Amino acid sequence: MKTSRRPRLESFIFNQENTGKGYASEALKLLCKYLFEAFQVNRLEVRVAAGNDGSEKVAQKCGFNLEGTHREAAYSKGKLYDMHCYALLRREWAANKQMQPTAERVS
């Protein structure tokens, strides 16, 4: 892996060498834990480009439920893309220990 004087989290998590190791799922679980515990939010949403199977799996693994498709909602490189909207409610997150970060589940 290349080093940088200005490290970026997404560069590490989404680097091809790190795909499939669970880093993105663990990062999303930690972010959910922080947001639900530090703020009085009831709902978190994740928007994923339709066809981005890896990101959809991360959202699903973290307990997010597909709620619908925002048609042609994102524009990149001269093209419009559909976006899938996933959501996670506080009560769903609190009820499922598998959604907690790995460090939280160690016995």
N, C-alpha and C positions, 0 to 999 in steps of 0.2 A: 504494500500500500504506500502511496506517495505521501510525503509529509508536506505541510504548508505552514507558513507563518501566520496565516489567517484561517484556522480550521473552521469548517462549516459542517454542522450536524448532518444536513442532508447529503453532503458529499460522502460522509462515512456510512450512513444508514443505507443509502441507495446505490452505493458502489457495487458493481457486479460481483466483486470478490466476496461481498458480505451478504448477498442475496440468499434467502432461505435459512439464515442463522437466527432469526427471531428478533433482530435488533429493532426493526420498525414496530413490531407488535409491542415489544417491551417499552419502547419510547412512548407509544400512544397510550398504553395502560398507565404509565407514570404521569403523563399529562392529564388524563382523565381523573386520576386520583387527586392530583393537585387542584384541578379546577372544581371538582365536587366538594373537596374538603375546605378549600380556602375561600370559596365564593358561594353564594347562595343560588347557584344555577340549578335548574331542574332538568335541563336538556342540553346535550351537545350534538352538533352536526358535523359530518364529514362529507365533503363533496369529492367524488372520484370520477375521472374521465371514464366514460363507458368504454369497455374493452381493456382497461388497465387491470387485468386479472390479479396481479400481485397486490395492488393497493386495495382491491375489493376484498381479497382474502384477509388482509390485515384488519380492515374494518370489521368484517364478520367475526374473526377470531377474538376481537376485543369486545364483542357483544353488541355491536351496532347493527341495527335492522334497516334493510332497504325500504325506503318509504316512497320512492318514485324517481322519475327521470325528469331533469330540467333539459328540455330539448334545445340544442344549439345555444347553450348557456355560456360557453367558453370559446375564446378565439385565440388561436396560436398558430404562428407560421403560415398565415394566410388561409386558415381553415377553421370552420366552426365545429365544435364538439358538443355532444350530449354529455351531461354530467349526472351521475347517479347520486342521489342524496340518501345518506345513512344517518340514523339518529340513535342516541342512547339516552335513556331517562335515568335520573338519579336512583329511583327505586329498583330498576333493572340492574344497575351497576352494584348497588349495595347488596342485592340478593344473591349475586353470583360470584363466588370466591375465585372462579377461574378468570374473572376480569381484573383481578388484583395483580399488581406487579409481582414477578417471581419472588423477589426478596420477602414479600409479605406472606408467601405461602410456605416458606421453609419451616419444617417442624422442629 
